[in-house]
Amino acid sequence: MSKQLKQSIIHLIIWSIVALGFILVFSRENTIINWSDNRTEKVILAILLLTGFGGDAILGIMFRKKGNEIIKDERDIEVTGKAMGASYIVTMLYVFLVTISIYIKNESAGMVHVGWLWFIAYSLVIVANIASSVCTIIVYKRLGS
Amino acid sequence: MKKEYLLKNNIRRIRRGIVNITQKELADATGCTRQTIVALEKNKYNPSLVLAMRIAKELSVSVEKLFELEEKD
């Protein structure tokens, strides 16, 4: 297994934990409706995102080049390129589907709670990270891990 | 109808049978990872022209002997 693949798997695990926390926070009944008054939820979400990006930073340090070791070559670059292209489409689809769903759900009311915008913003970061690592793992499996 | 081709290689056969070096040694000599050599030997990855020529040079064979183009069924 290449170092890049290992990094993607760990990246996926980190962001899956963040996603789980995110789902737990937003699945509570009044999170969206009382968004402006929910200081605790905002702090929890900030900690979750910090965990994700902090994990990325630690991964970067763990998997940095040591001496003459080759950790990334042309195949890794090709895999990353293909995976980024695919994850871009997945992320765009996600944003489109979520915004349309929120619109349909709130169409009759004529407005949406501001909490939904925060939901889209936070979930976009999480989905983009998960999609990139999942796509990377899939492309690695196709091109030999 | 457009013809489709498959790039096959003899890296494993030449590396083990003639030159007798390990995948790691070949990877280090050609500036790629061992996983790329594994993927090449399994015909899962088509190398760039530069990498193909570096492997051919390291194994002391011509690119034509190392790689062959097969028509897909």
Backbone of each chain as ProteinMPNN parsed JSONL, in Angstrom:
{"seq_chain_A": "MSKQLKQSIIHLIIWSIVALGFILVFSRENTIINWSDNRTEKVILAILLLTGFGGDAILGIMFRKKGNEIIKDERDIEVTGKAMGASYIVTMLYVFLVTISIYIKNESAGMVHVGWLWFIAYSLVIVANIASSVCTIIVYKRLGS", "coords_chain_A": {"N_chain_A": [[0.844, -1.192, 0.0], [0.606, 2.176, -0.923], [2.097, 5.227, 0.409], [0.567, 7.458, -0.054], [-1.971, 6.401, -0.396], [-2.414, 5.301, 2.125], [-2.448, 7.673, 3.574], [-4.75, 8.829, 2.525], [-6.704, 7.063, 3.466], [-6.534, 7.394, 6.257], [-7.181, 10.083, 6.347], [-9.825, 9.945, 5.463], [-10.956, 8.55, 7.628], [-10.624, 10.41, 9.721], [-12.212, 12.596, 8.789], [-14.656, 11.32, 8.629], [-15.287, 10.926, 11.267], [-15.585, 13.587, 12.001], [-17.791, 14.173, 10.395], [-19.703, 12.533, 11.563], [-20.019, 13.714, 14.103], [-20.971, 16.173, 13.245], [-23.432, 15.422, 12.076], [-24.728, 14.496, 14.358], [-24.973, 16.884, 15.827], [-26.541, 18.511, 14.107], [-28.778, 16.936, 13.854], [-30.234, 17.263, 16.052], [-33.259, 18.489, 17.39], [-33.841, 21.376, 17.525], [-31.684, 22.729, 16.428], [-31.306, 24.011, 13.895], [-33.474, 25.835, 13.816], [-33.15, 27.419, 16.133], [-30.687, 28.602, 15.66], [-29.229, 31.092, 15.902], [-29.177, 31.507, 18.651], [-27.778, 29.38, 19.62], [-25.05, 28.901, 21.086], [-23.434, 26.892, 22.102], [-23.614, 24.791, 20.202], [-22.369, 26.03, 18.032], [-19.771, 26.29, 18.982], [-19.098, 23.586, 19.335], [-19.201, 22.708, 16.654], [-17.174, 24.279, 15.588], [-14.996, 23.202, 16.934], [-15.089, 20.634, 15.896], [-14.485, 21.069, 13.144], [-11.972, 22.119, 13.472], [-10.708, 19.883, 14.472], [-10.768, 18.253, 12.198], [-9.191, 19.746, 10.278], [-6.918, 20.076, 11.812], [-6.154, 17.432, 12.077], [-5.524, 16.921, 9.402], [-3.271, 18.55, 9.17], [-1.519, 17.279, 10.938], [-1.315, 14.825, 9.646], [-0.015, 15.649, 7.326], [2.478, 16.301, 8.376], [3.251, 13.815, 9.407], [3.479, 12.264, 7.071], [5.448, 13.455, 5.578], [8.271, 14.027, 3.361], [11.158, 12.043, 3.851], [14.528, 12.257, 3.81], [15.984, 10.723, 0.966], [13.79, 9.382, 0.195], [11.168, 8.283, -1.922], [8.04, 9.471, -2.02], [5.929, 10.239, -3.533], [4.981, 9.836, -6.829], [4.704, 9.904, -10.484], [2.408, 8.331, -10.894], [0.959, 8.659, -8.537], [0.388, 11.373, -8.751], [-1.232, 11.351, -11.008], [-3.356, 9.795, -10.041], [-4.289, 11.472, -7.966], [-5.109, 13.679, -9.49], [-7.204, 12.597, -11.078], [-8.941, 11.798, -9.019], [-9.514, 14.236, -7.78], [-10.935, 15.54, -9.797], [-13.216, 13.907, -9.95], [-14.209, 14.149, -7.336], [-14.816, 16.829, -7.256], [-17.057, 16.984, -8.923], [-18.836, 15.398, -7.434], [-19.064, 16.961, -5.12], [-20.184, 19.329, -6.156], [-22.615, 18.329, -7.052], [-23.701, 17.586, -4.622], [-24.043, 20.099, -3.335], [-25.875, 21.275, -5.083], [-28.099, 19.493, -4.885], [-28.713, 19.645, -2.123], [-29.317, 22.39, -1.747], [-31.494, 22.689, -3.466], [-33.256, 20.9, -2.272], [-33.654, 22.112, 0.226], [-34.84, 24.433, -0.638], [-37.238, 23.427, -1.825], [-38.426, 22.328, 0.433], [-38.925, 24.598, 1.972], [-40.381, 26.258, 0.371], [-43.088, 27.115, 0.429], [-43.16, 28.685, 2.718], [-41.615, 30.835, 2.035], [-39.196, 31.729, 2.959], [-35.987, 30.9, 4.447], [-34.499, 29.41, 7.373], [-31.666, 30.922, 8.871], [-29.873, 29.144, 9.837], [-29.749, 27.025, 8.056], [-28.042, 27.905, 6.078], [-25.628, 27.883, 7.395], [-25.527, 25.184, 7.804], [-25.224, 24.247, 5.159], [-22.745, 25.437, 4.58], [-20.919, 24.296, 6.491], [-21.336, 21.524, 6.009], [-20.538, 21.337, 3.379], [-17.758, 21.642, 3.459], [-17.091, 19.316, 4.857], [-18.17, 17.276, 3.2], [-16.688, 17.723, 0.853], [-14.102, 17.058, 1.699], [-14.438, 14.351, 2.472], [-15.352, 13.262, 0.053], [-13.109, 13.687, -1.586], [-11.171, 11.993, -0.408], [-12.445, 9.487, -0.575], [-12.763, 9.198, -3.374], [-10.064, 9.217, -4.098], [-9.18, 6.826, -2.907], [-10.727, 4.976, -4.344], [-9.773, 5.366, -6.993], [-7.109, 4.632, -6.614], [-7.464, 1.917, -6.044], [-8.273, 1.051, -8.508], [-6.081, 1.618, -10.144], [-4.136, 0.056, -9.086], [-3.097, -0.453, -5.857]], "CA_chain_A": [[0.0, 0.0, 0.0], [1.446, 3.378, -1.008], [1.923, 6.187, 1.501], [-0.528, 8.362, -0.423], [-3.22, 5.676, -0.132], [-2.548, 5.252, 3.589], [-2.816, 9.024, 3.99], [-6.16, 9.041, 2.152], [-7.55, 6.252, 4.353], [-6.557, 8.07, 7.564], [-7.927, 11.319, 6.088], [-11.242, 9.557, 5.42], [-11.38, 8.206, 8.993], [-10.717, 11.671, 10.486], [-13.364, 13.395, 8.349], [-15.882, 10.571, 8.929], [-15.584, 11.236, 12.678], [-16.104, 14.961, 11.978], [-19.135, 14.085, 9.8], [-20.581, 11.919, 12.572], [-20.288, 14.772, 15.07], [-21.79, 17.165, 12.541], [-24.787, 14.858, 11.949], [-25.324, 14.472, 15.705], [-25.328, 18.268, 16.199], [-27.638, 19.028, 13.274], [-29.994, 16.114, 13.923], [-31.022, 17.699, 17.224], [-34.509, 19.099, 16.914], [-33.912, 22.834, 17.369], [-30.388, 23.322, 16.035], [-31.485, 24.94, 12.762], [-34.449, 26.89, 14.149], [-32.58, 28.338, 17.143], [-29.251, 28.701, 15.339], [-28.62, 32.327, 16.413], [-29.009, 31.446, 20.112], [-27.057, 28.156, 20.0], [-23.611, 29.13, 21.18], [-22.782, 25.594, 22.347], [-23.513, 24.081, 18.926], [-21.357, 26.715, 17.207], [-18.447, 25.932, 19.533], [-18.88, 22.165, 19.02], [-18.896, 22.607, 15.216], [-15.837, 24.864, 15.373], [-14.031, 22.201, 17.427], [-15.096, 19.524, 14.924], [-13.725, 21.48, 11.951], [-10.579, 22.243, 13.91], [-10.216, 18.503, 14.544], [-10.527, 17.81, 10.809], [-8.041, 20.435, 9.665], [-5.751, 19.752, 12.64], [-5.776, 16.071, 11.658], [-4.858, 17.073, 8.093], [-1.932, 19.114, 9.399], [-0.695, 16.219, 11.551], [-1.06, 13.855, 8.558], [1.005, 16.252, 6.462], [3.779, 16.182, 9.066], [3.569, 12.38, 9.495], [3.794, 11.683, 5.767], [6.361, 14.298, 4.792], [9.422, 13.327, 2.778], [12.327, 11.866, 4.718], [15.744, 11.934, 3.045], [15.819, 10.51, -0.476], [12.624, 8.519, 0.005], [10.184, 8.762, -2.902], [6.705, 9.187, -1.466], [4.908, 10.593, -4.529], [5.528, 9.823, -8.19], [3.746, 10.295, -11.526], [1.143, 7.608, -10.729], [0.24, 9.324, -7.448], [-0.102, 12.651, -9.282], [-2.362, 11.008, -11.892], [-4.463, 9.364, -9.174], [-4.813, 12.665, -7.296], [-5.807, 14.482, -10.498], [-8.479, 11.937, -11.404], [-9.786, 11.818, -7.823], [-9.971, 15.611, -7.558], [-11.959, 15.784, -10.815], [-14.436, 13.192, -9.562], [-14.747, 14.693, -6.081], [-15.372, 18.138, -7.6], [-18.41, 16.736, -9.435], [-19.637, 14.916, -6.302], [-19.326, 18.102, -4.236], [-21.124, 20.215, -6.853], [-23.913, 17.639, -7.025], [-24.186, 17.674, -3.243], [-24.519, 21.472, -3.087], [-27.087, 21.463, -5.888], [-29.205, 18.711, -4.328], [-29.083, 20.157, -0.799], [-29.981, 23.701, -1.861], [-32.806, 22.467, -4.083], [-34.097, 20.239, -1.262], [-34.037, 23.133, 1.223], [-35.787, 25.327, -1.329], [-38.542, 22.748, -1.96], [-38.995, 22.166, 1.775], [-39.353, 25.89, 2.537], [-40.955, 27.069, -0.714], [-44.358, 27.733, 0.816], [-42.905, 29.701, 3.757], [-41.014, 31.995, 1.366], [-37.887, 32.07, 3.548], [-35.341, 29.762, 5.135], [-33.763, 29.786, 8.581], [-30.258, 31.193, 8.6], [-29.155, 27.93, 10.231], [-29.543, 26.169, 6.875], [-26.846, 28.394, 5.367], [-24.49, 27.339, 8.13], [-25.532, 23.742, 7.524], [-24.613, 24.059, 3.826], [-21.325, 25.81, 4.643], [-20.165, 23.269, 7.231], [-21.418, 20.211, 5.366], [-19.762, 21.414, 2.135], [-16.348, 21.375, 3.811], [-16.975, 17.902, 5.235], [-18.414, 16.448, 2.006], [-15.549, 17.882, -0.068], [-12.979, 16.285, 2.242], [-14.754, 12.917, 2.395], [-15.405, 12.891, -1.368], [-11.751, 13.624, -2.151], [-10.462, 10.788, 0.033], [-13.114, 8.29, -1.129], [-12.399, 9.112, -4.799], [-8.644, 8.836, -4.17], [-9.085, 5.398, -2.579], [-11.309, 4.219, -5.471], [-8.843, 5.42, -8.143], [-5.941, 3.797, -6.253], [-7.844, 0.508, -6.178], [-8.334, 0.756, -9.947], [-4.748, 1.7, -10.757], [-3.19, -0.71, -8.269], [-2.864, 0.296, -4.617]], "C_chain_A": [[0.887, 1.252, 0.0], [1.133, 4.35, 0.133], [0.749, 7.121, 1.23], [-1.882, 7.715, -0.13], [-3.477, 5.597, 1.368], [-3.038, 6.597, 4.123], [-4.3, 9.288, 3.701], [-7.1, 8.274, 3.076], [-7.663, 6.928, 5.723], [-7.369, 9.376, 7.462], [-9.433, 11.044, 6.099], [-11.759, 9.252, 6.819], [-11.585, 9.489, 9.81], [-11.994, 12.426, 10.117], [-14.689, 12.662, 8.529], [-16.293, 10.834, 10.368], [-16.185, 12.654, 12.762], [-17.546, 14.948, 11.453], [-20.143, 13.519, 10.801], [-20.991, 12.958, 13.622], [-21.222, 15.819, 14.496], [-23.248, 16.689, 12.448], [-25.493, 14.873, 13.308], [-25.787, 15.875, 16.128], [-26.552, 18.73, 15.416], [-28.894, 18.164, 13.312], [-30.805, 16.434, 15.182], [-32.156, 18.601, 16.739], [-34.417, 20.607, 16.604], [-32.622, 23.493, 16.883], [-30.556, 24.364, 14.935], [-32.349, 26.13, 13.16], [-33.85, 27.921, 15.121], [-31.096, 28.609, 16.901], [-28.585, 29.921, 15.99], [-28.34, 32.262, 17.913], [-28.134, 30.265, 20.56], [-25.54, 28.35, 20.017], [-22.866, 27.793, 21.319], [-22.57, 24.838, 21.046], [-22.431, 24.696, 18.035], [-19.95, 26.343, 17.668], [-18.111, 24.48, 19.183], [-18.48, 22.006, 17.542], [-17.512, 23.177, 14.891], [-14.762, 23.879, 15.809], [-13.928, 21.036, 16.435], [-14.268, 19.872, 13.682], [-12.236, 21.616, 12.27], [-9.928, 20.863, 13.997], [-9.866, 18.0, 13.151], [-9.283, 18.429, 10.21], [-6.752, 20.191, 10.461], [-5.221, 18.374, 12.286], [-5.046, 16.095, 10.331], [-3.423, 17.569, 8.263], [-0.997, 18.055, 9.979], [-0.333, 15.163, 10.5], [0.054, 14.349, 7.643], [2.395, 16.118, 7.054], [4.215, 14.712, 9.098], [4.07, 11.803, 8.181], [4.722, 12.565, 4.927], [7.592, 13.492, 4.375], [10.577, 13.242, 3.77], [13.512, 11.435, 3.864], [15.469, 11.802, 1.565], [14.59, 9.665, -0.806], [11.646, 9.136, -1.006], [8.793, 8.436, -2.35], [5.596, 9.49, -2.474], [5.552, 10.581, -5.906], [4.426, 10.149, -9.198], [2.392, 9.594, -11.388], [0.301, 8.257, -9.631], [-0.367, 10.645, -7.926], [-1.313, 12.406, -10.187], [-3.595, 10.609, -11.081], [-5.119, 10.582, -8.515], [-5.626, 13.516, -8.275], [-7.174, 13.911, -10.837], [-9.454, 12.033, -10.229], [-10.342, 13.221, -7.574], [-11.082, 15.974, -8.551], [-13.284, 15.165, -10.426], [-15.052, 13.804, -8.318], [-15.343, 16.089, -6.289], [-16.822, 17.975, -8.06], [-19.337, 16.298, -8.298], [-20.027, 16.086, -5.396], [-20.342, 19.07, -4.856], [-22.537, 19.627, -6.831], [-24.545, 17.758, -5.635], [-24.785, 19.059, -2.972], [-25.837, 21.71, -3.82], [-28.278, 20.759, -5.234], [-29.666, 19.258, -2.972], [-29.83, 21.486, -0.91], [-31.377, 23.555, -2.469], [-33.769, 21.839, -3.062], [-34.585, 21.254, -0.224], [-35.066, 24.09, 0.617], [-37.186, 24.695, -1.394], [-39.237, 22.648, -0.595], [-39.584, 23.481, 2.303], [-40.045, 26.799, 1.523], [-42.214, 27.82, -0.263], [-44.154, 28.841, 1.854], [-42.293, 30.966, 3.155], [-39.696, 32.449, 1.959], [-37.291, 30.823, 4.213], [-34.632, 30.278, 6.385], [-32.286, 29.951, 8.225], [-29.381, 29.981, 8.956], [-28.861, 27.01, 9.055], [-28.3, 26.595, 6.084], [-25.58, 27.88, 6.041], [-24.373, 25.838, 7.907], [-24.839, 23.469, 6.187], [-23.104, 24.34, 3.893], [-20.481, 24.731, 5.326], [-20.139, 21.933, 6.479], [-20.62, 20.187, 4.06], [-18.288, 21.079, 2.389], [-16.156, 19.883, 4.088], [-17.141, 16.998, 4.016], [-17.23, 16.528, 1.037], [-14.361, 17.044, 0.395], [-13.221, 14.785, 2.126], [-14.743, 12.458, 0.936], [-13.998, 12.761, -1.955], [-11.027, 12.36, -1.701], [-11.112, 9.512, -0.507], [-12.721, 8.11, -2.601], [-10.935, 8.687, -4.963], [-8.492, 7.339, -3.919], [-9.604, 4.555, -3.743], [-10.342, 4.2, -6.656], [-7.59, 4.599, -7.861], [-6.259, 2.321, -6.435], [-7.875, 0.11, -7.654], [-6.955, 0.711, -10.578], [-3.696, 0.93, -9.964], [-2.789, 0.092, -7.053], [-1.38, 0.39, -4.289]], "O_chain_A": [[1.8, 1.375, 0.816], [0.061, 4.305, 0.736], [0.031, 7.525, 2.146], [-2.816, 8.378, 0.321], [-4.601, 5.796, 1.829], [-3.91, 6.664, 4.989], [-5.009, 9.885, 4.511], [-8.168, 8.772, 3.431], [-8.755, 7.025, 6.283], [-8.133, 9.722, 8.363], [-10.211, 11.809, 6.669], [-12.872, 9.645, 7.169], [-12.593, 9.637, 10.502], [-12.759, 12.843, 10.987], [-15.74, 13.3, 8.578], [-17.48, 10.952, 10.672], [-17.152, 12.891, 13.486], [-18.416, 15.628, 11.999], [-21.286, 13.971, 10.873], [-22.164, 13.062, 13.981], [-22.141, 16.291, 15.165], [-24.177, 17.454, 12.708], [-26.672, 15.209, 13.412], [-26.859, 16.031, 16.713], [-27.493, 19.276, 15.993], [-29.956, 18.592, 12.859], [-31.919, 15.94, 15.356], [-32.0, 19.37, 15.791], [-34.863, 21.054, 15.547], [-32.504, 24.717, 16.934], [-30.016, 25.466, 15.027], [-32.01, 27.281, 12.882], [-34.022, 29.128, 14.951], [-30.341, 28.823, 17.849], [-27.502, 29.802, 16.563], [-27.391, 32.878, 18.399], [-27.79, 30.158, 21.737], [-24.848, 27.997, 19.063], [-21.805, 27.597, 20.727], [-21.488, 24.305, 20.801], [-21.678, 23.983, 17.372], [-19.056, 26.111, 16.854], [-16.986, 24.175, 18.786], [-17.548, 21.27, 17.218], [-16.782, 22.649, 14.052], [-13.739, 23.733, 15.141], [-12.842, 20.522, 16.167], [-13.454, 19.069, 13.225], [-11.37, 21.279, 11.462], [-8.76, 20.689, 13.647], [-8.811, 17.4, 12.941], [-8.417, 17.723, 9.694], [-5.659, 20.11, 9.9], [-4.012, 18.159, 12.203], [-4.062, 15.378, 10.146], [-2.496, 17.092, 7.609], [0.16, 17.942, 9.575], [0.794, 14.67, 10.461], [0.938, 13.593, 7.239], [3.367, 15.858, 6.344], [5.379, 14.392, 8.853], [4.969, 10.962, 8.164], [4.77, 12.431, 3.704], [7.907, 12.446, 4.942], [10.928, 14.218, 4.434], [13.49, 10.361, 3.263], [14.807, 12.651, 0.969], [14.384, 9.281, -1.958], [11.339, 10.327, -0.957], [8.42, 7.269, -2.23], [4.458, 9.054, -2.297], [6.564, 11.248, -6.124], [3.349, 10.611, -8.823], [1.354, 10.169, -11.716], [-0.915, 8.392, -9.77], [-1.488, 10.994, -7.556], [-2.293, 13.15, -10.144], [-4.717, 11.02, -11.38], [-6.343, 10.71, -8.506], [-6.699, 14.014, -7.932], [-8.171, 14.631, -10.879], [-10.639, 12.313, -10.414], [-11.505, 13.374, -7.202], [-12.053, 16.637, -8.186], [-14.338, 15.79, -10.546], [-16.27, 13.965, -8.238], [-16.267, 16.484, -5.579], [-17.703, 18.726, -7.643], [-20.474, 16.759, -8.201], [-21.174, 16.189, -4.96], [-21.24, 19.565, -4.174], [-23.519, 20.339, -6.62], [-25.744, 17.995, -5.493], [-25.892, 19.174, -2.447], [-26.784, 22.266, -3.265], [-29.337, 21.359, -5.053], [-30.866, 19.325, -2.703], [-30.85, 21.688, -0.252], [-32.322, 24.215, -2.038], [-34.943, 22.202, -2.999], [-35.755, 21.263, 0.156], [-36.025, 24.497, 1.272], [-38.184, 25.336, -1.064], [-40.446, 22.848, -0.474], [-40.606, 23.483, 2.989], [-40.266, 27.979, 1.794], [-42.375, 29.008, -0.543], [-44.894, 29.825, 1.865], [-42.444, 32.052, 3.715], [-39.131, 33.448, 1.516], [-37.984, 29.845, 4.496], [-34.219, 31.436, 6.445], [-31.74, 29.222, 7.397], [-28.279, 29.827, 8.429], [-27.856, 26.299, 9.049], [-27.602, 25.765, 5.501], [-24.608, 27.5, 5.389], [-23.273, 25.29, 7.831], [-23.986, 22.588, 6.084], [-22.295, 23.592, 3.344], [-19.453, 24.309, 4.797], [-19.094, 21.302, 6.328], [-20.087, 19.146, 3.675], [-17.663, 20.335, 1.633], [-15.197, 19.268, 3.622], [-16.36, 16.069, 3.814], [-16.821, 15.516, 0.469], [-13.695, 16.399, -0.414], [-12.328, 14.035, 1.732], [-14.198, 11.402, 0.615], [-13.725, 11.841, -2.725], [-10.345, 11.719, -2.501], [-10.412, 8.562, -0.858], [-12.386, 7.004, -3.025], [-10.606, 7.9, -5.85], [-7.758, 6.66, -4.636], [-9.001, 3.54, -4.095], [-10.113, 3.15, -7.256], [-7.062, 3.943, -8.759], [-5.424, 1.558, -6.921], [-7.547, -1.022, -8.007], [-6.683, -0.126, -11.44], [-2.498, 1.136, -10.156], [-2.217, 1.176, -7.171], [-1.007, 0.986, -3.279]]}, "seq_chain_B": "MKKEYLLKNNIRRIRRGIVNITQKELADATGCTRQTIVALEKNKYNPSLVLAMRIAKELSVSVEKLFELEEKD", "coords_chain_B": {"N_chain_B": [[-14.91, 1.355, -37.105], [-13.55, 2.503, -34.004], [-10.369, 1.416, -33.021], [-9.278, -0.276, -30.073], [-6.575, -0.35, -27.789], [-4.31, -2.254, -25.731], [-1.78, -1.775, -23.43], [0.82, -3.84, -22.89], [3.371, -5.236, -20.779], [6.784, -6.435, -20.295], [8.115, -6.245, -17.944], [8.305, -7.57, -15.43], [9.202, -10.148, -16.171], [11.686, -9.627, -17.421], [12.978, -8.209, -15.408], [13.176, -10.11, -13.33], [14.146, -12.427, -14.572], [16.37, -11.777, -16.263], [17.825, -9.387, -15.459], [17.7, -9.518, -12.712], [16.877, -7.946, -10.315], [15.316, -6.343, -7.493], [11.903, -5.2, -7.009], [11.923, -2.865, -5.51], [14.522, -1.951, -5.853], [14.492, -1.394, -8.584], [12.534, 0.561, -8.616], [13.705, 2.608, -7.058], [15.879, 3.192, -8.689], [14.669, 4.229, -10.914], [13.242, 6.354, -10.034], [10.642, 6.186, -9.0], [7.818, 4.944, -7.029], [7.732, 1.776, -5.233], [5.228, 0.701, -5.385], [4.274, 1.657, -7.787], [5.801, 0.223, -9.615], [4.793, -2.302, -9.031], [2.12, -1.942, -9.854], [2.582, -1.479, -12.573], [3.688, -3.928, -13.398], [1.487, -5.519, -13.071], [-0.02, -4.684, -15.11], [-1.757, -2.588, -14.632], [-1.376, 0.043, -14.768], [-0.421, 2.581, -17.034], [2.692, 3.751, -17.915], [4.354, 7.009, -18.028], [6.054, 8.359, -20.922], [8.621, 9.088, -20.253], [9.105, 7.654, -17.849], [8.818, 5.052, -18.833], [10.996, 4.91, -20.585], [13.083, 5.272, -18.806], [12.871, 2.963, -17.256], [13.343, 1.031, -19.205], [15.977, 1.668, -19.838], [17.227, 1.126, -17.422], [16.817, -1.605, -17.251], [18.259, -2.41, -19.336], [17.221, -2.851, -21.954], [15.389, -2.381, -25.048], [12.701, -0.012, -25.467], [10.712, -1.033, -27.066], [11.021, -3.766, -26.705], [10.336, -4.009, -24.131], [7.739, -3.079, -23.856], [4.581, -3.894, -25.291], [2.017, -3.508, -27.714], [-1.279, -4.474, -27.562], [-4.143, -5.501, -29.324], [-7.396, -4.777, -28.253], [-10.04, -7.106, -27.533]], "CA_chain_B": [[-14.952, 1.406, -35.646], [-12.261, 2.871, -33.4], [-9.691, 0.274, -32.394], [-8.757, -0.008, -28.735], [-5.348, -1.105, -27.541], [-3.898, -2.514, -24.353], [-0.321, -1.754, -23.331], [1.329, -4.908, -22.014], [4.822, -5.098, -20.611], [7.553, -7.605, -19.855], [9.0, -5.759, -16.877], [8.516, -8.613, -14.416], [9.997, -11.235, -16.757], [13.071, -9.159, -17.631], [13.56, -7.843, -14.097], [13.508, -11.306, -12.542], [14.871, -13.441, -15.336], [17.609, -11.339, -16.898], [18.597, -8.404, -14.664], [17.634, -9.992, -11.326], [16.815, -6.908, -9.275], [14.008, -6.324, -6.819], [11.005, -4.094, -7.395], [12.37, -1.667, -4.775], [15.745, -1.476, -6.513], [14.101, -0.8, -9.868], [11.801, 1.799, -8.294], [14.685, 3.618, -6.624], [16.721, 3.564, -9.831], [13.884, 4.963, -11.92], [12.611, 7.52, -9.404], [9.209, 6.034, -8.708], [7.604, 4.13, -5.835], [7.628, 0.333, -5.494], [3.82, 0.43, -5.737], [4.113, 1.933, -9.225], [6.368, -0.943, -10.318], [3.805, -3.379, -8.845], [0.983, -1.627, -10.733], [3.046, -1.669, -13.96], [3.829, -5.374, -13.662], [0.139, -6.102, -13.137], [-0.67, -4.008, -16.245], [-2.855, -1.752, -14.138], [-1.018, 1.445, -14.97], [0.429, 2.872, -18.194], [3.647, 4.781, -17.484], [4.661, 8.1, -18.956], [7.152, 7.996, -21.826], [9.878, 9.271, -19.506], [9.286, 6.513, -16.943], [9.017, 3.859, -19.666], [12.375, 4.93, -21.093], [14.001, 5.086, -17.67], [12.823, 1.539, -16.887], [14.026, 0.308, -20.289], [17.419, 1.934, -19.682], [17.682, 0.419, -16.208], [16.795, -3.049, -17.516], [19.136, -2.584, -20.521], [16.482, -3.344, -23.132], [14.723, -1.283, -25.757], [11.303, 0.208, -25.047], [9.881, -1.95, -27.863], [11.088, -5.11, -26.115], [9.731, -3.941, -22.799], [6.292, -2.857, -23.978], [3.937, -4.281, -26.554], [0.643, -3.035, -27.847], [-2.187, -5.558, -27.944], [-5.462, -5.02, -29.694], [-8.45, -5.28, -27.354], [-11.06, -7.918, -28.224]], "C_chain_B": [[-13.568, 1.695, -35.069], [-11.633, 1.664, -32.684], [-9.188, 0.671, -31.011], [-7.565, -0.913, -28.467], [-5.054, -1.221, -26.045], [-2.373, -2.535, -24.333], [0.128, -2.824, -22.342], [2.827, -4.729, -21.861], [5.473, -6.377, -20.094], [8.497, -7.241, -18.701], [9.341, -6.878, -15.891], [9.466, -9.703, -14.933], [11.466, -10.808, -16.9], [13.744, -8.844, -16.288], [14.008, -9.069, -13.318], [14.419, -12.28, -13.279], [16.227, -13.005, -15.853], [18.449, -10.448, -15.968], [18.698, -8.816, -13.194], [17.779, -8.874, -10.277], [15.41, -6.895, -8.672], [13.173, -5.134, -7.325], [11.467, -2.79, -6.757], [13.612, -1.077, -5.453], [15.418, -0.788, -7.834], [13.382, 0.542, -9.636], [12.768, 2.921, -7.915], [15.523, 4.113, -7.809], [15.972, 4.41, -10.856], [13.105, 6.144, -11.341], [11.107, 7.406, -9.239], [9.051, 5.172, -7.46], [7.504, 2.651, -6.214], [6.211, -0.026, -5.937], [3.567, 0.689, -7.224], [4.672, 0.781, -10.053], [5.392, -2.123, -10.221], [2.63, -3.176, -9.802], [1.351, -1.838, -12.205], [3.105, -3.155, -14.304], [2.48, -6.08, -13.751], [-0.667, -5.516, -14.295], [-1.868, -3.163, -15.823], [-2.603, -0.276, -14.409], [-0.126, 1.587, -16.192], [1.392, 4.004, -17.826], [3.769, 5.914, -18.494], [5.823, 7.651, -19.837], [8.5, 8.08, -21.106], [10.138, 8.062, -18.604], [9.544, 5.229, -17.724], [10.468, 3.786, -20.155], [13.393, 4.738, -19.973], [14.037, 3.616, -17.242], [13.58, 0.711, -17.928], [15.546, 0.465, -20.155], [17.985, 1.141, -18.504], [17.749, -1.092, -16.435], [17.632, -3.416, -18.753], [18.432, -3.266, -21.697], [15.851, -2.141, -23.842], [13.269, -1.174, -25.271], [10.374, -0.765, -25.781], [9.878, -3.366, -27.283], [10.359, -5.155, -24.77], [8.206, -3.83, -22.869], [5.762, -3.353, -25.318], [2.47, -3.863, -26.534], [-0.235, -4.179, -28.326], [-3.55, -4.975, -28.272], [-6.501, -5.629, -28.757], [-9.475, -6.07, -28.144], [-12.354, -7.127, -28.418]], "O_chain_B": [[-12.554, 1.205, -35.567], [-12.268, 0.997, -31.867], [-8.734, 1.795, -30.798], [-7.545, -2.079, -28.861], [-5.488, -0.407, -25.229], [-1.748, -3.235, -25.13], [-0.133, -2.742, -21.142], [3.477, -4.134, -22.721], [4.819, -7.263, -19.544], [9.543, -7.863, -18.52], [10.505, -7.103, -15.562], [10.395, -10.121, -14.242], [12.372, -11.556, -16.535], [14.912, -9.166, -16.067], [15.083, -9.075, -12.718], [15.33, -12.873, -12.701], [17.156, -13.812, -15.875], [19.625, -10.72, -15.725], [19.676, -8.494, -12.519], [18.703, -8.883, -9.465], [14.451, -7.378, -9.274], [13.677, -4.214, -7.968], [11.41, -1.733, -7.385], [13.733, 0.139, -5.603], [15.982, 0.255, -8.165], [13.597, 1.514, -10.36], [12.651, 4.045, -8.403], [15.832, 5.3, -7.912], [16.573, 5.207, -11.576], [12.398, 6.846, -12.064], [10.384, 8.399, -9.327], [10.045, 4.717, -6.893], [7.226, 2.313, -7.365], [6.01, -0.929, -6.75], [2.742, 0.017, -7.844], [4.092, 0.403, -11.071], [5.187, -2.851, -11.192], [2.197, -4.111, -10.476], [0.533, -2.318, -12.991], [2.637, -3.582, -15.36], [2.346, -7.104, -14.42], [-1.852, -5.812, -14.446], [-2.853, -3.037, -16.552], [-3.507, 0.551, -14.293], [0.813, 0.813, -16.374], [0.953, 5.096, -17.464], [3.349, 5.799, -19.645], [6.497, 6.67, -19.526], [9.392, 7.259, -21.32], [11.239, 7.512, -18.589], [10.381, 4.415, -17.334], [11.084, 2.72, -20.135], [14.437, 4.116, -20.171], [15.096, 3.087, -16.907], [14.35, -0.186, -17.586], [16.297, -0.493, -20.337], [19.071, 0.566, -18.583], [18.617, -1.775, -15.89], [17.698, -4.578, -19.154], [18.994, -4.149, -22.345], [15.794, -1.037, -23.299], [12.702, -2.127, -24.737], [9.394, -1.256, -25.22], [8.875, -4.075, -27.355], [9.847, -6.19, -24.346], [7.485, -4.407, -22.055], [6.429, -3.238, -26.346], [1.799, -3.868, -25.502], [0.028, -4.781, -29.367], [-4.044, -4.077, -27.589], [-6.494, -6.832, -28.498], [-9.754, -5.745, -29.298], [-13.317, -7.649, -28.98]]}, "name": "protein", "num_of_chains": 2, "seq": "MSKQLKQSIIHLIIWSIVALGFILVFSRENTIINWSDNRTEKVILAILLLTGFGGDAILGIMFRKKGNEIIKDERDIEVTGKAMGASYIVTMLYVFLVTISIYIKNESAGMVHVGWLWFIAYSLVIVANIASSVCTIIVYKRLGSMKKEYLLKNNIRRIRRGIVNITQKELADATGCTRQTIVALEKNKYNPSLVLAMRIAKELSVSVEKLFELEEKD"}
